[in-house]
Amino acid sequence: MIKPIKPIKTTNTKCRALVQAQRTFKNSNCQLYGMWHNPCLYVVYSYGEHWPLFAWDGFAWYANTDKASVTTSHHYSYAHPHVTVQERNCDWMKHFVATGRNIFRQMDAFQTGIGLAA
């Protein structure tokens, strides 16, 4: 049995480095956190899995463009990976997380022989 990775406790202002390194973390009140959703998909959430802020599939970062609350907007600012992101709405993000990886990226990698990032 694989043991779950214990999240690193951090502050909002220090979480960006953990997001950039795709590390599992939780802020002090556990309302902002990042975790591996599956072995190929890292996701940062605000207030629960119903609101993915950012997702990384080994190829690209995706960002939720929908607005929810002032606190979620703050979470977005603190956790933004400061790289180019593909902007998507919340429904797209939830579907992406629920289905795993971006199948179109997988097909491109297979066809070009680049392979898939783990």
Phi and psi restraints in degrees (range 20) as a CNS / XPLOR table:
assign (resid 1 and name C) (resid 2 and name N)
       (resid 2 and name CA) (resid 2 and name C) 1.0 -86.4 20.0 2
assign (resid 2 and name N) (resid 2 and name CA)
       (resid 2 and name C) (resid 3 and name N) 1.0 128.8 20.0 2
assign (resid 2 and name C) (resid 3 and name N)
       (resid 3 and name CA) (resid 3 and name C) 1.0 -79.0 20.0 2
assign (resid 3 and name N) (resid 3 and name CA)
       (resid 3 and name C) (resid 4 and name N) 1.0 139.6 20.0 2
assign (resid 3 and name C) (resid 4 and name N)
       (resid 4 and name CA) (resid 4 and name C) 1.0 -66.5 20.0 2
assign (resid 4 and name N) (resid 4 and name CA)
       (resid 4 and name C) (resid 5 and name N) 1.0 150.4 20.0 2
assign (resid 4 and name C) (resid 5 and name N)
       (resid 5 and name CA) (resid 5 and name C) 1.0 -77.8 20.0 2
assign (resid 5 and name N) (resid 5 and name CA)
       (resid 5 and name C) (resid 6 and name N) 1.0 128.1 20.0 2
assign (resid 5 and name C) (resid 6 and name N)
       (resid 6 and name CA) (resid 6 and name C) 1.0 -73.1 20.0 2
assign (resid 6 and name N) (resid 6 and name CA)
       (resid 6 and name C) (resid 7 and name N) 1.0 127.1 20.0 2
assign (resid 6 and name C) (resid 7 and name N)
       (resid 7 and name CA) (resid 7 and name C) 1.0 -70.0 20.0 2
assign (resid 7 and name N) (resid 7 and name CA)
       (resid 7 and name C) (resid 8 and name N) 1.0 147.9 20.0 2
assign (resid 7 and name C) (resid 8 and name N)
       (resid 8 and name CA) (resid 8 and name C) 1.0 -80.1 20.0 2
assign (resid 8 and name N) (resid 8 and name CA)
       (resid 8 and name C) (resid 9 and name N) 1.0 129.8 20.0 2
assign (resid 8 and name C) (resid 9 and name N)
       (resid 9 and name CA) (resid 9 and name C) 1.0 -81.6 20.0 2
assign (resid 9 and name N) (resid 9 and name CA)
       (resid 9 and name C) (resid 10 and name N) 1.0 134.0 20.0 2
assign (resid 9 and name C) (resid 10 and name N)
       (resid 10 and name CA) (resid 10 and name C) 1.0 -149.0 20.0 2
assign (resid 10 and name N) (resid 10 and name CA)
       (resid 10 and name C) (resid 11 and name N) 1.0 175.2 20.0 2
assign (resid 10 and name C) (resid 11 and name N)
       (resid 11 and name CA) (resid 11 and name C) 1.0 -97.5 20.0 2
assign (resid 11 and name N) (resid 11 and name CA)
       (resid 11 and name C) (resid 12 and name N) 1.0 164.6 20.0 2
assign (resid 11 and name C) (resid 12 and name N)
       (resid 12 and name CA) (resid 12 and name C) 1.0 -57.7 20.0 2
assign (resid 12 and name N) (resid 12 and name CA)
       (resid 12 and name C) (resid 13 and name N) 1.0 -43.2 20.0 2
assign (resid 12 and name C) (resid 13 and name N)
       (resid 13 and name CA) (resid 13 and name C) 1.0 -70.9 20.0 2
assign (resid 13 and name N) (resid 13 and name CA)
       (resid 13 and name C) (resid 14 and name N) 1.0 -15.0 20.0 2
assign (resid 13 and name C) (resid 14 and name N)
       (resid 14 and name CA) (resid 14 and name C) 1.0 -108.1 20.0 2
assign (resid 14 and name N) (resid 14 and name CA)
       (resid 14 and name C) (resid 15 and name N) 1.0 3.4 20.0 2
assign (resid 14 and name C) (resid 15 and name N)
       (resid 15 and name CA) (resid 15 and name C) 1.0 -76.7 20.0 2
assign (resid 15 and name N) (resid 15 and name CA)
       (resid 15 and name C) (resid 16 and name N) 1.0 -23.1 20.0 2
assign (resid 15 and name C) (resid 16 and name N)
       (resid 16 and name CA) (resid 16 and name C) 1.0 -56.2 20.0 2
assign (resid 16 and name N) (resid 16 and name CA)
       (resid 16 and name C) (resid 17 and name N) 1.0 -43.6 20.0 2
assign (resid 16 and name C) (resid 17 and name N)
       (resid 17 and name CA) (resid 17 and name C) 1.0 -61.0 20.0 2
assign (resid 17 and name N) (resid 17 and name CA)
       (resid 17 and name C) (resid 18 and name N) 1.0 -35.6 20.0 2
assign (resid 17 and name C) (resid 18 and name N)
       (resid 18 and name CA) (resid 18 and name C) 1.0 -71.0 20.0 2
assign (resid 18 and name N) (resid 18 and name CA)
       (resid 18 and name C) (resid 19 and name N) 1.0 -37.4 20.0 2
assign (resid 18 and name C) (resid 19 and name N)
       (resid 19 and name CA) (resid 19 and name C) 1.0 -64.0 20.0 2
assign (resid 19 and name N) (resid 19 and name CA)
       (resid 19 and name C) (resid 20 and name N) 1.0 -47.5 20.0 2
assign (resid 19 and name C) (resid 20 and name N)
       (resid 20 and name CA) (resid 20 and name C) 1.0 -59.9 20.0 2
assign (resid 20 and name N) (resid 20 and name CA)
       (resid 20 and name C) (resid 21 and name N) 1.0 -32.8 20.0 2
assign (resid 20 and name C) (resid 21 and name N)
       (resid 21 and name CA) (resid 21 and name C) 1.0 -91.6 20.0 2
assign (resid 21 and name N) (resid 21 and name CA)
       (resid 21 and name C) (resid 22 and name N) 1.0 3.6 20.0 2
assign (resid 21 and name C) (resid 22 and name N)
       (resid 22 and name CA) (resid 22 and name C) 1.0 52.7 20.0 2
assign (resid 22 and name N) (resid 22 and name CA)
       (resid 22 and name C) (resid 23 and name N) 1.0 49.0 20.0 2
assign (resid 22 and name C) (resid 23 and name N)
       (resid 23 and name CA) (resid 23 and name C) 1.0 -97.6 20.0 2
assign (resid 23 and name N) (resid 23 and name CA)
       (resid 23 and name C) (resid 24 and name N) 1.0 148.1 20.0 2
assign (resid 23 and name C) (resid 24 and name N)
       (resid 24 and name CA) (resid 24 and name C) 1.0 -74.4 20.0 2
assign (resid 24 and name N) (resid 24 and name CA)
       (resid 24 and name C) (resid 25 and name N) 1.0 126.9 20.0 2
assign (resid 24 and name C) (resid 25 and name N)
       (resid 25 and name CA) (resid 25 and name C) 1.0 -149.5 20.0 2
assign (resid 25 and name N) (resid 25 and name CA)
       (resid 25 and name C) (resid 26 and name N) 1.0 164.4 20.0 2
assign (resid 25 and name C) (resid 26 and name N)
       (resid 26 and name CA) (resid 26 and name C) 1.0 -141.3 20.0 2
assign (resid 26 and name N) (resid 26 and name CA)
       (resid 26 and name C) (resid 27 and name N) 1.0 142.2 20.0 2
assign (resid 26 and name C) (resid 27 and name N)
       (resid 27 and name CA) (resid 27 and name C) 1.0 -77.3 20.0 2
assign (resid 27 and name N) (resid 27 and name CA)
       (resid 27 and name C) (resid 28 and name N) 1.0 178.1 20.0 2
assign (resid 27 and name C) (resid 28 and name N)
       (resid 28 and name CA) (resid 28 and name C) 1.0 -60.9 20.0 2
assign (resid 28 and name N) (resid 28 and name CA)
       (resid 28 and name C) (resid 29 and name N) 1.0 -32.1 20.0 2
assign (resid 28 and name C) (resid 29 and name N)
       (resid 29 and name CA) (resid 29 and name C) 1.0 -104.3 20.0 2
assign (resid 29 and name N) (resid 29 and name CA)
       (resid 29 and name C) (resid 30 and name N) 1.0 10.5 20.0 2
assign (resid 29 and name C) (resid 30 and name N)
       (resid 30 and name CA) (resid 30 and name C) 1.0 63.6 20.0 2
assign (resid 30 and name N) (resid 30 and name CA)
       (resid 30 and name C) (resid 31 and name N) 1.0 20.0 20.0 2
assign (resid 30 and name C) (resid 31 and name N)
       (resid 31 and name CA) (resid 31 and name C) 1.0 -90.6 20.0 2
assign (resid 31 and name N) (resid 31 and name CA)
       (resid 31 and name C) (resid 32 and name N) 1.0 -17.9 20.0 2
assign (resid 31 and name C) (resid 32 and name N)
       (resid 32 and name CA) (resid 32 and name C) 1.0 -123.2 20.0 2
assign (resid 32 and name N) (resid 32 and name CA)
       (resid 32 and name C) (resid 33 and name N) 1.0 124.0 20.0 2
assign (resid 32 and name C) (resid 33 and name N)
       (resid 33 and name CA) (resid 33 and name C) 1.0 -153.2 20.0 2
assign (resid 33 and name N) (resid 33 and name CA)
       (resid 33 and name C) (resid 34 and name N) 1.0 155.7 20.0 2
assign (resid 33 and name C) (resid 34 and name N)
       (resid 34 and name CA) (resid 34 and name C) 1.0 -124.9 20.0 2
assign (resid 34 and name N) (resid 34 and name CA)
       (resid 34 and name C) (resid 35 and name N) 1.0 141.8 20.0 2
assign (resid 34 and name C) (resid 35 and name N)
       (resid 35 and name CA) (resid 35 and name C) 1.0 -156.6 20.0 2
assign (resid 35 and name N) (resid 35 and name CA)
       (resid 35 and name C) (resid 36 and name N) 1.0 159.3 20.0 2
assign (resid 35 and name C) (resid 36 and name N)
       (resid 36 and name CA) (resid 36 and name C) 1.0 -81.1 20.0 2
assign (resid 36 and name N) (resid 36 and name CA)
       (resid 36 and name C) (resid 37 and name N) 1.0 118.2 20.0 2
assign (resid 36 and name C) (resid 37 and name N)
       (resid 37 and name CA) (resid 37 and name C) 1.0 -77.6 20.0 2
assign (resid 37 and name N) (resid 37 and name CA)
       (resid 37 and name C) (resid 38 and name N) 1.0 -35.7 20.0 2
assign (resid 37 and name C) (resid 38 and name N)
       (resid 38 and name CA) (resid 38 and name C) 1.0 -151.1 20.0 2
assign (resid 38 and name N) (resid 38 and name CA)
       (resid 38 and name C) (resid 39 and name N) 1.0 177.4 20.0 2
assign (resid 38 and name C) (resid 39 and name N)
       (resid 39 and name CA) (resid 39 and name C) 1.0 -60.7 20.0 2
assign (resid 39 and name N) (resid 39 and name CA)
       (resid 39 and name C) (resid 40 and name N) 1.0 -11.8 20.0 2
assign (resid 39 and name C) (resid 40 and name N)
       (resid 40 and name CA) (resid 40 and name C) 1.0 -120.6 20.0 2
assign (resid 40 and name N) (resid 40 and name CA)
       (resid 40 and name C) (resid 41 and name N) 1.0 5.0 20.0 2
assign (resid 40 and name C) (resid 41 and name N)
       (resid 41 and name CA) (resid 41 and name C) 1.0 -140.2 20.0 2
assign (resid 41 and name N) (resid 41 and name CA)
       (resid 41 and name C) (resid 42 and name N) 1.0 114.8 20.0 2
assign (resid 41 and name C) (resid 42 and name N)
       (resid 42 and name CA) (resid 42 and name C) 1.0 -100.6 20.0 2
assign (resid 42 and name N) (resid 42 and name CA)
       (resid 42 and name C) (resid 43 and name N) 1.0 133.3 20.0 2
assign (resid 42 and name C) (resid 43 and name N)
       (resid 43 and name CA) (resid 43 and name C) 1.0 -134.1 20.0 2
assign (resid 43 and name N) (resid 43 and name CA)
       (resid 43 and name C) (resid 44 and name N) 1.0 138.5 20.0 2
assign (resid 43 and name C) (resid 44 and name N)
       (resid 44 and name CA) (resid 44 and name C) 1.0 -107.5 20.0 2
assign (resid 44 and name N) (resid 44 and name CA)
       (resid 44 and name C) (resid 45 and name N) 1.0 129.1 20.0 2
assign (resid 44 and name C) (resid 45 and name N)
       (resid 45 and name CA) (resid 45 and name C) 1.0 -117.5 20.0 2
assign (resid 45 and name N) (resid 45 and name CA)
       (resid 45 and name C) (resid 46 and name N) 1.0 152.3 20.0 2
assign (resid 45 and name C) (resid 46 and name N)
       (resid 46 and name CA) (resid 46 and name C) 1.0 -120.9 20.0 2
assign (resid 46 and name N) (resid 46 and name CA)
       (resid 46 and name C) (resid 47 and name N) 1.0 120.7 20.0 2
assign (resid 46 and name C) (resid 47 and name N)
       (resid 47 and name CA) (resid 47 and name C) 1.0 62.7 20.0 2
assign (resid 47 and name N) (resid 47 and name CA)
       (resid 47 and name C) (resid 48 and name N) 1.0 21.4 20.0 2
assign (resid 47 and name C) (resid 48 and name N)
       (resid 48 and name CA) (resid 48 and name C) 1.0 123.0 20.0 2
assign (resid 48 and name N) (resid 48 and name CA)
       (resid 48 and name C) (resid 49 and name N) 1.0 170.2 20.0 2
assign (resid 48 and name C) (resid 49 and name N)
       (resid 49 and name CA) (resid 49 and name C) 1.0 -71.0 20.0 2
assign (resid 49 and name N) (resid 49 and name CA)
       (resid 49 and name C) (resid 50 and name N) 1.0 -6.1 20.0 2
assign (resid 49 and name C) (resid 50 and name N)
       (resid 50 and name CA) (resid 50 and name C) 1.0 -77.8 20.0 2
assign (resid 50 and name N) (resid 50 and name CA)
       (resid 50 and name C) (resid 51 and name N) 1.0 -10.3 20.0 2
assign (resid 50 and name C) (resid 51 and name N)
       (resid 51 and name CA) (resid 51 and name C) 1.0 -135.1 20.0 2
assign (resid 51 and name N) (resid 51 and name CA)
       (resid 51 and name C) (resid 52 and name N) 1.0 77.6 20.0 2
assign (resid 51 and name C) (resid 52 and name N)
       (resid 52 and name CA) (resid 52 and name C) 1.0 -71.0 20.0 2
assign (resid 52 and name N) (resid 52 and name CA)
       (resid 52 and name C) (resid 53 and name N) 1.0 129.1 20.0 2
assign (resid 52 and name C) (resid 53 and name N)
       (resid 53 and name CA) (resid 53 and name C) 1.0 -89.1 20.0 2
assign (resid 53 and name N) (resid 53 and name CA)
       (resid 53 and name C) (resid 54 and name N) 1.0 -48.4 20.0 2
assign (resid 53 and name C) (resid 54 and name N)
       (resid 54 and name CA) (resid 54 and name C) 1.0 -137.7 20.0 2
assign (resid 54 and name N) (resid 54 and name CA)
       (resid 54 and name C) (resid 55 and name N) 1.0 150.0 20.0 2
assign (resid 54 and name C) (resid 55 and name N)
       (resid 55 and name CA) (resid 55 and name C) 1.0 -141.3 20.0 2
assign (resid 55 and name N) (resid 55 and name CA)
       (resid 55 and name C) (resid 56 and name N) 1.0 143.1 20.0 2
assign (resid 55 and name C) (resid 56 and name N)
       (resid 56 and name CA) (resid 56 and name C) 1.0 -128.6 20.0 2
assign (resid 56 and name N) (resid 56 and name CA)
       (resid 56 and name C) (resid 57 and name N) 1.0 125.1 20.0 2
assign (resid 56 and name C) (resid 57 and name N)
       (resid 57 and name CA) (resid 57 and name C) 1.0 -109.3 20.0 2
assign (resid 57 and name N) (resid 57 and name CA)
       (resid 57 and name C) (resid 58 and name N) 1.0 16.5 20.0 2
assign (resid 57 and name C) (resid 58 and name N)
       (resid 58 and name CA) (resid 58 and name C) 1.0 92.0 20.0 2
assign (resid 58 and name N) (resid 58 and name CA)
       (resid 58 and name C) (resid 59 and name N) 1.0 -12.6 20.0 2
assign (resid 58 and name C) (resid 59 and name N)
       (resid 59 and name CA) (resid 59 and name C) 1.0 -119.5 20.0 2
assign (resid 59 and name N) (resid 59 and name CA)
       (resid 59 and name C) (resid 60 and name N) 1.0 -40.2 20.0 2
assign (resid 59 and name C) (resid 60 and name N)
       (resid 60 and name CA) (resid 60 and name C) 1.0 -151.5 20.0 2
assign (resid 60 and name N) (resid 60 and name CA)
       (resid 60 and name C) (resid 61 and name N) 1.0 157.6 20.0 2
assign (resid 60 and name C) (resid 61 and name N)
       (resid 61 and name CA) (resid 61 and name C) 1.0 -95.4 20.0 2
assign (resid 61 and name N) (resid 61 and name CA)
       (resid 61 and name C) (resid 62 and name N) 1.0 140.5 20.0 2
assign (resid 61 and name C) (resid 62 and name N)
       (resid 62 and name CA) (resid 62 and name C) 1.0 -120.8 20.0 2
assign (resid 62 and name N) (resid 62 and name CA)
       (resid 62 and name C) (resid 63 and name N) 1.0 142.3 20.0 2
assign (resid 62 and name C) (resid 63 and name N)
       (resid 63 and name CA) (resid 63 and name C) 1.0 -127.9 20.0 2
assign (resid 63 and name N) (resid 63 and name CA)
       (resid 63 and name C) (resid 64 and name N) 1.0 136.9 20.0 2
assign (resid 63 and name C) (resid 64 and name N)
       (resid 64 and name CA) (resid 64 and name C) 1.0 -76.0 20.0 2
assign (resid 64 and name N) (resid 64 and name CA)
       (resid 64 and name C) (resid 65 and name N) 1.0 123.1 20.0 2
assign (resid 64 and name C) (resid 65 and name N)
       (resid 65 and name CA) (resid 65 and name C) 1.0 -96.5 20.0 2
assign (resid 65 and name N) (resid 65 and name CA)
       (resid 65 and name C) (resid 66 and name N) 1.0 -8.1 20.0 2
assign (resid 65 and name C) (resid 66 and name N)
       (resid 66 and name CA) (resid 66 and name C) 1.0 -73.0 20.0 2
assign (resid 66 and name N) (resid 66 and name CA)
       (resid 66 and name C) (resid 67 and name N) 1.0 151.8 20.0 2
assign (resid 66 and name C) (resid 67 and name N)
       (resid 67 and name CA) (resid 67 and name C) 1.0 -103.3 20.0 2
assign (resid 67 and name N) (resid 67 and name CA)
       (resid 67 and name C) (resid 68 and name N) 1.0 142.0 20.0 2
assign (resid 67 and name C) (resid 68 and name N)
       (resid 68 and name CA) (resid 68 and name C) 1.0 -125.8 20.0 2
assign (resid 68 and name N) (resid 68 and name CA)
       (resid 68 and name C) (resid 69 and name N) 1.0 -56.1 20.0 2
assign (resid 68 and name C) (resid 69 and name N)
       (resid 69 and name CA) (resid 69 and name C) 1.0 -153.8 20.0 2
assign (resid 69 and name N) (resid 69 and name CA)
       (resid 69 and name C) (resid 70 and name N) 1.0 170.2 20.0 2
assign (resid 69 and name C) (resid 70 and name N)
       (resid 70 and name CA) (resid 70 and name C) 1.0 -62.6 20.0 2
assign (resid 70 and name N) (resid 70 and name CA)
       (resid 70 and name C) (resid 71 and name N) 1.0 -42.1 20.0 2
assign (resid 70 and name C) (resid 71 and name N)
       (resid 71 and name CA) (resid 71 and name C) 1.0 -64.9 20.0 2
assign (resid 71 and name N) (resid 71 and name CA)
       (resid 71 and name C) (resid 72 and name N) 1.0 -41.7 20.0 2
assign (resid 71 and name C) (resid 72 and name N)
       (resid 72 and name CA) (resid 72 and name C) 1.0 -63.9 20.0 2
assign (resid 72 and name N) (resid 72 and name CA)
       (resid 72 and name C) (resid 73 and name N) 1.0 -37.1 20.0 2
assign (resid 72 and name C) (resid 73 and name N)
       (resid 73 and name CA) (resid 73 and name C) 1.0 -62.7 20.0 2
assign (resid 73 and name N) (resid 73 and name CA)
       (resid 73 and name C) (resid 74 and name N) 1.0 -38.4 20.0 2
assign (resid 73 and name C) (resid 74 and name N)
       (resid 74 and name CA) (resid 74 and name C) 1.0 -64.8 20.0 2
assign (resid 74 and name N) (resid 74 and name CA)
       (resid 74 and name C) (resid 75 and name N) 1.0 -44.2 20.0 2
assign (resid 74 and name C) (resid 75 and name N)
       (resid 75 and name CA) (resid 75 and name C) 1.0 -56.9 20.0 2
assign (resid 75 and name N) (resid 75 and name CA)
       (resid 75 and name C) (resid 76 and name N) 1.0 -42.9 20.0 2
assign (resid 75 and name C) (resid 76 and name N)
       (resid 76 and name CA) (resid 76 and name C) 1.0 -58.4 20.0 2
assign (resid 76 and name N) (resid 76 and name CA)
       (resid 76 and name C) (resid 77 and name N) 1.0 -46.4 20.0 2
assign (resid 76 and name C) (resid 77 and name N)
       (resid 77 and name CA) (resid 77 and name C) 1.0 -65.2 20.0 2
assign (resid 77 and name N) (resid 77 and name CA)
       (resid 77 and name C) (resid 78 and name N) 1.0 -43.6 20.0 2
assign (resid 77 and name C) (resid 78 and name N)
       (resid 78 and name CA) (resid 78 and name C) 1.0 -66.6 20.0 2
assign (resid 78 and name N) (resid 78 and name CA)
       (resid 78 and name C) (resid 79 and name N) 1.0 -39.4 20.0 2
assign (resid 78 and name C) (resid 79 and name N)
       (resid 79 and name CA) (resid 79 and name C) 1.0 -93.1 20.0 2
assign (resid 79 and name N) (resid 79 and name CA)
       (resid 79 and name C) (resid 80 and name N) 1.0 -8.0 20.0 2
assign (resid 79 and name C) (resid 80 and name N)
       (resid 80 and name CA) (resid 80 and name C) 1.0 -54.5 20.0 2
assign (resid 80 and name N) (resid 80 and name CA)
       (resid 80 and name C) (resid 81 and name N) 1.0 128.9 20.0 2
assign (resid 80 and name C) (resid 81 and name N)
       (resid 81 and name CA) (resid 81 and name C) 1.0 -71.9 20.0 2
assign (resid 81 and name N) (resid 81 and name CA)
       (resid 81 and name C) (resid 82 and name N) 1.0 -4.6 20.0 2
assign (resid 81 and name C) (resid 82 and name N)
       (resid 82 and name CA) (resid 82 and name C) 1.0 56.9 20.0 2
assign (resid 82 and name N) (resid 82 and name CA)
       (resid 82 and name C) (resid 83 and name N) 1.0 42.5 20.0 2
assign (resid 82 and name C) (resid 83 and name N)
       (resid 83 and name CA) (resid 83 and name C) 1.0 -133.5 20.0 2
assign (resid 83 and name N) (resid 83 and name CA)
       (resid 83 and name C) (resid 84 and name N) 1.0 173.2 20.0 2
assign (resid 83 and name C) (resid 84 and name N)
       (resid 84 and name CA) (resid 84 and name C) 1.0 -63.4 20.0 2
assign (resid 84 and name N) (resid 84 and name CA)
       (resid 84 and name C) (resid 85 and name N) 1.0 131.9 20.0 2
assign (resid 84 and name C) (resid 85 and name N)
       (resid 85 and name CA) (resid 85 and name C) 1.0 -121.8 20.0 2
assign (resid 85 and name N) (resid 85 and name CA)
       (resid 85 and name C) (resid 86 and name N) 1.0 151.3 20.0 2
assign (resid 85 and name C) (resid 86 and name N)
       (resid 86 and name CA) (resid 86 and name C) 1.0 -91.0 20.0 2
assign (resid 86 and name N) (resid 86 and name CA)
       (resid 86 and name C) (resid 87 and name N) 1.0 117.0 20.0 2
assign (resid 86 and name C) (resid 87 and name N)
       (resid 87 and name CA) (resid 87 and name C) 1.0 -82.8 20.0 2
assign (resid 87 and name N) (resid 87 and name CA)
       (resid 87 and name C) (resid 88 and name N) 1.0 130.9 20.0 2
assign (resid 87 and name C) (resid 88 and name N)
       (resid 88 and name CA) (resid 88 and name C) 1.0 -140.7 20.0 2
assign (resid 88 and name N) (resid 88 and name CA)
       (resid 88 and name C) (resid 89 and name N) 1.0 159.1 20.0 2
assign (resid 88 and name C) (resid 89 and name N)
       (resid 89 and name CA) (resid 89 and name C) 1.0 -81.6 20.0 2
assign (resid 89 and name N) (resid 89 and name CA)
       (resid 89 and name C) (resid 90 and name N) 1.0 171.5 20.0 2
assign (resid 89 and name C) (resid 90 and name N)
       (resid 90 and name CA) (resid 90 and name C) 1.0 -63.4 20.0 2
assign (resid 90 and name N) (resid 90 and name CA)
       (resid 90 and name C) (resid 91 and name N) 1.0 -40.7 20.0 2
assign (resid 90 and name C) (resid 91 and name N)
       (resid 91 and name CA) (resid 91 and name C) 1.0 -60.6 20.0 2
assign (resid 91 and name N) (resid 91 and name CA)
       (resid 91 and name C) (resid 92 and name N) 1.0 -42.3 20.0 2
assign (resid 91 and name C) (resid 92 and name N)
       (resid 92 and name CA) (resid 92 and name C) 1.0 -61.9 20.0 2
assign (resid 92 and name N) (resid 92 and name CA)
       (resid 92 and name C) (resid 93 and name N) 1.0 -45.0 20.0 2
assign (resid 92 and name C) (resid 93 and name N)
       (resid 93 and name CA) (resid 93 and name C) 1.0 -60.7 20.0 2
assign (resid 93 and name N) (resid 93 and name CA)
       (resid 93 and name C) (resid 94 and name N) 1.0 -45.3 20.0 2
assign (resid 93 and name C) (resid 94 and name N)
       (resid 94 and name CA) (resid 94 and name C) 1.0 -62.9 20.0 2
assign (resid 94 and name N) (resid 94 and name CA)
       (resid 94 and name C) (resid 95 and name N) 1.0 -41.2 20.0 2
assign (resid 94 and name C) (resid 95 and name N)
       (resid 95 and name CA) (resid 95 and name C) 1.0 -64.7 20.0 2
assign (resid 95 and name N) (resid 95 and name CA)
       (resid 95 and name C) (resid 96 and name N) 1.0 -42.8 20.0 2
assign (resid 95 and name C) (resid 96 and name N)
       (resid 96 and name CA) (resid 96 and name C) 1.0 -59.1 20.0 2
assign (resid 96 and name N) (resid 96 and name CA)
       (resid 96 and name C) (resid 97 and name N) 1.0 -46.0 20.0 2
assign (resid 96 and name C) (resid 97 and name N)
       (resid 97 and name CA) (resid 97 and name C) 1.0 -65.8 20.0 2
assign (resid 97 and name N) (resid 97 and name CA)
       (resid 97 and name C) (resid 98 and name N) 1.0 -42.6 20.0 2
assign (resid 97 and name C) (resid 98 and name N)
       (resid 98 and name CA) (resid 98 and name C) 1.0 -66.2 20.0 2
assign (resid 98 and name N) (resid 98 and name CA)
       (resid 98 and name C) (resid 99 and name N) 1.0 -32.7 20.0 2
assign (resid 98 and name C) (resid 99 and name N)
       (resid 99 and name CA) (resid 99 and name C) 1.0 -97.0 20.0 2
assign (resid 99 and name N) (resid 99 and name CA)
       (resid 99 and name C) (resid 100 and name N) 1.0 -2.7 20.0 2
assign (resid 99 and name C) (resid 100 and name N)
       (resid 100 and name CA) (resid 100 and name C) 1.0 94.9 20.0 2
assign (resid 100 and name N) (resid 100 and name CA)
       (resid 100 and name C) (resid 101 and name N) 1.0 -127.3 20.0 2
assign (resid 100 and name C) (resid 101 and name N)
       (resid 101 and name CA) (resid 101 and name C) 1.0 -85.7 20.0 2
assign (resid 101 and name N) (resid 101 and name CA)
       (resid 101 and name C) (resid 102 and name N) 1.0 164.1 20.0 2
assign (resid 101 and name C) (resid 102 and name N)
       (resid 102 and name CA) (resid 102 and name C) 1.0 -74.5 20.0 2
assign (resid 102 and name N) (resid 102 and name CA)
       (resid 102 and name C) (resid 103 and name N) 1.0 107.3 20.0 2
assign (resid 102 and name C) (resid 103 and name N)
       (resid 103 and name CA) (resid 103 and name C) 1.0 -60.9 20.0 2
assign (resid 103 and name N) (resid 103 and name CA)
       (resid 103 and name C) (resid 104 and name N) 1.0 -32.0 20.0 2
assign (resid 103 and name C) (resid 104 and name N)
       (resid 104 and name CA) (resid 104 and name C) 1.0 -67.0 20.0 2
assign (resid 104 and name N) (resid 104 and name CA)
       (resid 104 and name C) (resid 105 and name N) 1.0 -38.0 20.0 2
assign (resid 104 and name C) (resid 105 and name N)
       (resid 105 and name CA) (resid 105 and name C) 1.0 -65.5 20.0 2
assign (resid 105 and name N) (resid 105 and name CA)
       (resid 105 and name C) (resid 106 and name N) 1.0 -40.9 20.0 2
assign (resid 105 and name C) (resid 106 and name N)
       (resid 106 and name CA) (resid 106 and name C) 1.0 -61.2 20.0 2
assign (resid 106 and name N) (resid 106 and name CA)
       (resid 106 and name C) (resid 107 and name N) 1.0 -43.0 20.0 2
assign (resid 106 and name C) (resid 107 and name N)
       (resid 107 and name CA) (resid 107 and name C) 1.0 -65.7 20.0 2
assign (resid 107 and name N) (resid 107 and name CA)
       (resid 107 and name C) (resid 108 and name N) 1.0 -41.6 20.0 2
assign (resid 107 and name C) (resid 108 and name N)
       (resid 108 and name CA) (resid 108 and name C) 1.0 -60.3 20.0 2
assign (resid 108 and name N) (resid 108 and name CA)
       (resid 108 and name C) (resid 109 and name N) 1.0 -45.3 20.0 2
assign (resid 108 and name C) (resid 109 and name N)
       (resid 109 and name CA) (resid 109 and name C) 1.0 -62.7 20.0 2
assign (resid 109 and name N) (resid 109 and name CA)
       (resid 109 and name C) (resid 110 and name N) 1.0 -42.0 20.0 2
assign (resid 109 and name C) (resid 110 and name N)
       (resid 110 and name CA) (resid 110 and name C) 1.0 -64.6 20.0 2
assign (resid 110 and name N) (resid 110 and name CA)
       (resid 110 and name C) (resid 111 and name N) 1.0 -44.7 20.0 2
assign (resid 110 and name C) (resid 111 and name N)
       (resid 111 and name CA) (resid 111 and name C) 1.0 -68.5 20.0 2
assign (resid 111 and name N) (resid 111 and name CA)
       (resid 111 and name C) (resid 112 and name N) 1.0 -32.0 20.0 2
assign (resid 111 and name C) (resid 112 and name N)
       (resid 112 and name CA) (resid 112 and name C) 1.0 -89.7 20.0 2
assign (resid 112 and name N) (resid 112 and name CA)
       (resid 112 and name C) (resid 113 and name N) 1.0 -9.3 20.0 2
assign (resid 112 and name C) (resid 113 and name N)
       (resid 113 and name CA) (resid 113 and name C) 1.0 77.5 20.0 2
assign (resid 113 and name N) (resid 113 and name CA)
       (resid 113 and name C) (resid 114 and name N) 1.0 12.4 20.0 2
assign (resid 113 and name C) (resid 114 and name N)
       (resid 114 and name CA) (resid 114 and name C) 1.0 -71.3 20.0 2
assign (resid 114 and name N) (resid 114 and name CA)
       (resid 114 and name C) (resid 115 and name N) 1.0 -34.5 20.0 2
assign (resid 114 and name C) (resid 115 and name N)
       (resid 115 and name CA) (resid 115 and name C) 1.0 92.7 20.0 2
assign (resid 115 and name N) (resid 115 and name CA)
       (resid 115 and name C) (resid 116 and name N) 1.0 174.3 20.0 2
assign (resid 115 and name C) (resid 116 and name N)
       (resid 116 and name CA) (resid 116 and name C) 1.0 -109.1 20.0 2
assign (resid 116 and name N) (resid 116 and name CA)
       (resid 116 and name C) (resid 117 and name N) 1.0 137.9 20.0 2
assign (resid 116 and name C) (resid 117 and name N)
       (resid 117 and name CA) (resid 117 and name C) 1.0 -73.3 20.0 2
assign (resid 117 and name N) (resid 117 and name CA)
       (resid 117 and name C) (resid 118 and name N) 1.0 141.2 20.0 2
